[in-house]
């Protein structure tokens, strides 16, 4: 006897969710590797949402908490944009999170470059580093002026 494909999908979904949180879109993409039946995938995902096994808000909060120690808001929002389709929900949850970007930028700067920039070329290097981490120019300028004050 063959199992119904939906039962296999449900087992796969539970297996994935037992390891870590996923967004709806991420889990949809994972399950679509096992079947082309989009309706079956959506019904399994809707069941996971109704049982609160799959929760977008919880996923976004956990993602923000894990990434906010290294990255600025721009980078975090960009990374989440490929994983979650609801950008308003991302903005709401990010704005509720109490993240001190200036402090994080200063910590990242001192960790990477223990001494202050000696010239404009080195300052530009520090600025590019923080830009790549997703910090805004305003935060970067404040971090460059405050990070090395003792």
Long-range contacts (C-beta under 8 A, 24 or more apart in sequence): 5-35, 5-37, 5-40, 6-40, 6-43, 6-44, 8-34, 9-34, 9-35, 9-40, 9-41, 9-44, 10-44, 10-47, 13-44, 13-45, 13-48, 13-53, 13-54, 14-48, 14-53, 17-48, 17-53, 17-54, 21-55, 21-58, 21-59, 21-62, 22-54, 22-59, 23-56, 23-59, 23-60, 23-83, 23-84, 24-49, 24-54, 24-56, 24-84, 24-85, 25-83, 25-84, 25-85, 26-83, 27-54, 56-84, 56-86, 56-89, 57-89, 57-93, 59-83, 59-84, 60-84, 60-89, 60-90, 60-93, 60-94, 61-93, 61-97, 64-93, 64-94, 64-97, 64-99, 65-97, 68-97, 68-99, 68-104, 69-104, 70-104, 70-108, 70-133, 71-133, 71-134, 72-101, 72-104, 72-105, 72-130, 72-133, 72-134, 72-135, 72-136, 72-139, 73-99, 73-101, 73-134, 73-135, 73-136, 74-134, 74-135, 74-136, 75-133, 75-134, 76-134, 78-134, 101-135, 101-136, 101-139, 102-139, 102-142, 102-143, 102-146, 105-130, 105-133, 105-135, 105-139, 105-140, 105-142, 105-143, 105-147, 106-143, 106-146, 106-147, 108-133, 109-143, 109-144, 109-147, 110-147, 110-148, 115-148, 116-147, 116-148, 117-144
